[in-house]
Amino acid sequence: MQAFAALIDGLIYTRSRDLKIRLIADYLRITPDPDRGWALAALAGTLNIATVKAAAIRAMAEERFDPMLFRMSRDYVGDTAETVALMWPDKSGGDVAPTVSEVIDLLNSTSRARAPAVLAELMDRLDANGRYALLKLATGGMRVGISARLAKTAFGQAFGVSVDDVEEVWHALRPPYTELFAWGEGRTERPDPADSAFFRPFMLAHPLEDASVHLDEFVAEWKWDGIRIQIASTGGETRLFSRGGDEVTGSFPEIAAAFKGIGVVDGELLVRGEVQGGEAASFNALQQRLGRKNVTAAMQAEYPVFVRLYDILFEGAEDLRSQSWTARRDRLEMFTANLDPARFDLSAVIEARDFEHLAEIRAAAREAAIEGVMLKRRDSPYQAGRKVGLWYKWKREPLVADCVMMYAQRGSGKRSSYYSDYTFGCWTEDGNLLPVGKAYSGFNDEELKWLDRFVRNNTVARFGPVREVEKSLVLEVAFDAVHVSKRHKSGVAMRFPRISRLRRDKPAEEADTIAALRAMFD
Amino acid sequence: MWIDPSRPAERALVTHGHADHARSGHGAVWATPETLTIMALRYGTEMGTPVPYGDGFEHGGVKISFHPAGHVLGSAQILLEHAGERVVVTGDYKRRFDPTCTPFEPVACDVLITEATFGLPVFKHPPIEDEIAKLLAARAANVDGCIVVGAYALGKAQRVIAELRRAGYDAPIYIHGAMQKMCELYAAHNVPLGELIMATGLAKSELKGAIVIAPPSAMNDRWARRLPEPITAMASGWMRVRQRARQRNVELPLVISDHADWNELTDTLLELRPSETWITHGRTDALGRWCELHQLKARALDLIGREDEDEG
């Protein structure tokens, strides 16, 4: 349990993704079965101990601690499990700390009523960090910033196997994944994926930049501004995966339930918005559903979702990925015809005479849910990742505005000594600046150094970590769209703002007005 | 007569040299000889009357004496005796072993005015040996980079260095310029700190595999850019709480404090059993609640301008 506790704490304090992967990989390599398998399940979110719920932790605390002292402590720490772990008395006895599998076995074999007592006995055998890891393990909410995909990537790195191979067998296996480790260590053949729905890596696109393509070779589709999603179904089970390969079935159960086909398809998840006359609403609305493990019926009704299909990877058991886009498109059209039209439709192909005509169509597209145009080689197979020359994304020209830097904050990691996060504003009619957005990218290292110096030399006030600066520097900000926002005093919010140029030449008075930003609403 | 006045006062008793207790500009100052030296270093040539541990003097019918508090070099509790009644002001204190200062001495009293910086039951400082071992393990695993340890310039820095030495680490330890004089002052008071080198002005390559001690404010600032691939550590009692460590961008939290933790605070109250306890500096509400549960008479004494978490 101590090694697992050290891993958890290491992950909490490490910000770099690569270092997190290394910490997990090291742990998986040196820890014996079945401890490491349970740990992997805990990280990937597949461990569920039915006998322990969050209420059990609170009950345990209420039984032992003065309620006032507990509440004061909980308010300070901000996390119930951590508070209990820290308040719990250290037993100085020579008890041997339990192993992860001993913890799992004990908790799985008890009843819900007995669980708090079993948990308490385990607590007595651990130090503060061990107790924290125990409570997090038992309740399932690790909160260490690890996605399932990252845990699988770490497994792949630990044993030198491809994460896609891990993915393929993952859902056919159950914790503590001893067959997976046996295969990883080369002791057995790869487990049989059996009849399970699993993730296949997405095919991605390069930016088109300034190139142009010939429409005889390339087909054009709209690029929709939603969540890229993969639906995999064996008929027996249906799973939804996000672009990173994390399962999101729980966030969109109505999609999984409505999907009656057998196969694997690629599409864009969108919210149907009344404001656009039944058409796709903006990404803004979709965000309401993102990141929720479970959604209420009210949420489902308020933000009705559907999937606009781009591609088909498998039909039944038939792998279509090596076929041309044209052949797959025919199959997709037939496949989609049998799906519920309220939940699934086809992403339309854009009919353009030639590239110039396409450019005109793209420039005229003002619908909020359109992010740009996709260009796909008609003979392109479906290949994982970004492959040169096959698919291009051609985003709408970004909007730009001249804004004035108002506040700055330090970045994190390598940038923690630099003021690299900037809040900027535009002018109101009566000549005040109101914040309209925040950006922390778009500049190079030289510009960052210059900006950092500017912030330090022009600070007029400090609010904790935030510095207010002299309102004199104009930043040209590029962004994909601008929305109405109730959260900002200015009433506008930008999507993907980044610094496109430092306008040291421009007087702050000549920066843009909020009225000018409002004029850019879709 | 004031104790640790936060504004210039005609007559001041000063418990120890930290800036929120020892201010400059007082008329007359009474403090331990070590504290006076520290104040002289910080504020120039400040005069005062040295009162060694155990010694006392009379003022206006009150007998005043200084007793070790175990917080930092020279730190003292102050005992006031008048007409048979004894009042002890702990100042900041701890009960644990610290190679850099005289250990705390319990002083019997009727009224105890205690600090409560870590006055919440979640604060239990682990043995310092464990935290030093964590630091040494991180150094060994990161020989191509360095470890920068944020530590308050008076007390914490020297304690961390002395504990590293006690653990057998005899390589040079690199320090931020702001700590040099205080380290020299400690060494002059028979606290051996081994070989210390100023990190300022050194090339990155010279700091590979080094342990660098710096004030917390310098750690995430421009000063730290000179360091090779630094792992950010912080020595503070606040590091016990994960979110606190994360908020400060700390990668290696070291729970090392010069203040009494919850158990030390409550054990001291049980040991002294004063007929009345006044609680100040920190979580007065929680320690007050604990006193209530243990039938000890207590009240909160609110002071202003006493929040310096870097000092934890």
Interface residues (C-beta under 8 A of the other chain):
Chain A: D9 I12 Y13 T14 R15 F65 D66 M68 L69 M72 S73 Y76 V77 G78 D79 E82 T83 L86 M87 D90 D127 A128 Y132 R410 S412 S416 S417
Chain B: L120 P121 V122 F123 K124 P126 N220 D221 R222 W223 A224 R225 T232 R240 V241 R242 Q243 A245 R246 N249 V250 E251 L252 P253 R283 D285 A286 R289 W290 L293
